[in-house]
Amino acid sequence: MNINYITPLKSHKPLKLPNRLIYGNGSQFRMVDLSIGRYIGKIKITPTELKKSKFYQNDKPIKSLYINDLWIVPFFRKKNAGSDFIKFAKHLSKKNGCEGRIYTLAYNYDNPGKAPHKFWRKQGFASASQKENQILDFIIENNIEVPPDMCQGTMMYI
Ligand SMILES: CC(C)(COP(=O)(O)OP(=O)(O)OC[C@H]1O[C@@H](n2cnc3c(N)ncnc32)[C@H](O)[C@@H]1OP(=O)(O)O)[C@@H](O)C(=O)NCCC(=O)NCCS
């Protein structure tokens, strides 16, 4: 009688999962905290061709990754989830042929009075207007609120 004996698998270390996991379909992504099983936030992106951009000063069309939507659950804000999404968006920009370029409209549709500009500026984004960049740097340094005229929405690029 033949006995097939299968060698037991070598014991492997358990797979270490990251605390934060991002998953999605190529244009919309969600982040979850696996350690507590909670939804953290979402990002939506669209690789876009810009014919002429004051910021990039391109004479031929170039691609940049547009962030349509970035939203973090209020409980998880100021815990680096937004920054983690931006790191991920930089990767997506390269993957989508945008060579690291990203842009967005800095505007808090959730709460128009609470402008997210300082967040974008801290991630390295800039407006095409040097004056607006100086204002943002000044208000970050001096812990001042974003001026109301900029709260209407500012295009910011990287
Ligand atoms: C804006 C938003 C995405 C930031 O996400 P977050 O996870 O809270 O940001 P992080 O924790 O990664 O913050 C990174 C830095 O930006 C600062 N920051 C984040 N949001 C800020 C805000 N609204 N105002 C000022 N600074 C802000 C943080 O204090 C932190 O600064 P530090 O590096 O000096 O400590 C999040 O607050 C949000 O979802 N807001 C509502 C929707 C929105 O405005 N989305 C953007 C649409 S353009």
The ligand as an SDF file (V2000), in Angstrom:
LIG
                    3D

 48 50  0  0  0  0  0  0  0  0999 V2000
   -8.5380   68.4910    5.1120 C   0  0  0  0  0  0  0  0  0  0  0  0
   -8.4650   67.0350    5.5810 C   0  0  0  0  0  0  0  0  0  0  0  0
   -8.5300   66.1090    4.3870 C   0  0  0  0  0  0  0  0  0  0  0  0
   -7.1120   66.8580    6.3300 C   0  0  0  0  0  0  0  0  0  0  0  0
   -6.9650   65.5050    6.7180 O   0  0  0  0  0  0  0  0  0  0  0  0
   -6.2810   65.1420    8.1180 P   0  0  0  0  0  0  0  0  0  0  0  0
   -6.1650   63.6630    8.2150 O   0  0  0  0  0  0  0  0  0  0  0  0
   -7.0190   65.8270    9.2210 O   0  0  0  0  0  0  0  0  0  0  0  0
   -4.8470   65.8030    7.9570 O   0  0  0  0  0  0  0  0  0  0  0  0
   -3.4560   65.3550    8.6310 P   0  0  0  0  0  0  0  0  0  0  0  0
   -3.6990   64.8090   10.0020 O   0  0  0  0  0  0  0  0  0  0  0  0
   -2.7180   64.4790    7.6820 O   0  0  0  0  0  0  0  0  0  0  0  0
   -2.7460   66.7800    8.7600 O   0  0  0  0  0  0  0  0  0  0  0  0
   -1.4830   67.1130    8.2030 C   0  0  0  0  0  0  0  0  0  0  0  0
   -1.1540   68.5260    8.6580 C   0  0  0  0  0  0  0  0  0  0  0  0
   -2.1380   69.4540    8.1730 O   0  0  0  0  0  0  0  0  0  0  0  0
   -2.7630   70.1370    9.2610 C   0  0  0  0  0  0  0  0  0  0  0  0
   -4.1830   70.2800    8.9510 N   0  0  0  0  0  0  0  0  0  0  0  0
   -5.0350   69.3130    8.5840 C   0  0  0  0  0  0  0  0  0  0  0  0
   -6.2600   69.8430    8.3640 N   0  0  0  0  0  0  0  0  0  0  0  0
   -6.1620   71.1750    8.6060 C   0  0  0  0  0  0  0  0  0  0  0  0
   -7.0930   72.2610    8.5410 C   0  0  0  0  0  0  0  0  0  0  0  0
   -8.3700   72.0730    8.1770 N   0  0  0  0  0  0  0  0  0  0  0  0
   -6.6410   73.4960    8.8620 N   0  0  0  0  0  0  0  0  0  0  0  0
   -5.3490   73.6850    9.2260 C   0  0  0  0  0  0  0  0  0  0  0  0
   -4.4150   72.7070    9.2950 N   0  0  0  0  0  0  0  0  0  0  0  0
   -4.8340   71.4590    8.9770 C   0  0  0  0  0  0  0  0  0  0  0  0
   -2.5450   69.2360   10.4640 C   0  0  0  0  0  0  0  0  0  0  0  0
   -2.6010   69.9660   11.6660 O   0  0  0  0  0  0  0  0  0  0  0  0
   -1.1630   68.6910   10.1820 C   0  0  0  0  0  0  0  0  0  0  0  0
   -0.1950   69.6710   10.5060 O   0  0  0  0  0  0  0  0  0  0  0  0
    1.2350   69.2590   11.1590 P   0  0  0  0  0  0  0  0  0  0  0  0
    1.9240   68.4000   10.1140 O   0  0  0  0  0  0  0  0  0  0  0  0
    1.9060   70.5810   11.3630 O   0  0  0  0  0  0  0  0  0  0  0  0
    0.9180   68.5270   12.4060 O   0  0  0  0  0  0  0  0  0  0  0  0
   -9.5960   66.6930    6.5960 C   0  0  0  0  0  0  0  0  0  0  0  0
   -9.5730   67.6150    7.6360 O   0  0  0  0  0  0  0  0  0  0  0  0
  -11.0020   66.7030    5.9850 C   0  0  0  0  0  0  0  0  0  0  0  0
  -11.4850   65.6750    5.5160 O   0  0  0  0  0  0  0  0  0  0  0  0
  -11.6850   67.8690    5.9970 N   0  0  0  0  0  0  0  0  0  0  0  0
  -13.0430   68.0050    5.4790 C   0  0  0  0  0  0  0  0  0  0  0  0
  -13.1320   67.8510    3.9600 C   0  0  0  0  0  0  0  0  0  0  0  0
  -12.1260   68.7200    3.2340 C   0  0  0  0  0  0  0  0  0  0  0  0
  -11.9610   69.8930    3.5040 O   0  0  0  0  0  0  0  0  0  0  0  0
  -11.4580   68.1030    2.2760 N   0  0  0  0  0  0  0  0  0  0  0  0
  -10.5260   68.7770    1.4090 C   0  0  0  0  0  0  0  0  0  0  0  0
  -11.2530   69.1820    0.1640 C   0  0  0  0  0  0  0  0  0  0  0  0
  -10.2270   70.1900   -0.8350 S   0  0  0  0  0  0  0  0  0  0  0  0
  1  2  1  0
  2  3  1  0
  2  4  1  0
  2 36  1  0
  4  5  1  0
  5  6  1  0
  6  7  2  0
  6  8  1  0
  6  9  1  0
  9 10  1  0
 10 11  2  0
 10 12  1  0
 10 13  1  0
 13 14  1  0
 14 15  1  0
 15 16  1  0
 15 30  1  0
 16 17  1  0
 17 18  1  0
 17 28  1  0
 18 19  1  0
 18 27  1  0
 19 20  2  0
 20 21  1  0
 21 22  1  0
 21 27  2  0
 22 23  1  0
 22 24  2  0
 24 25  1  0
 25 26  2  0
 26 27  1  0
 28 29  1  0
 28 30  1  0
 30 31  1  0
 31 32  1  0
 32 33  2  0
 32 34  1  0
 32 35  1  0
 36 37  1  0
 36 38  1  0
 38 39  2  0
 38 40  1  0
 40 41  1  0
 41 42  1  0
 42 43  1  0
 43 44  2  0
 43 45  1  0
 45 46  1  0
 46 47  1  0
 47 48  1  0
M  END
$$$$
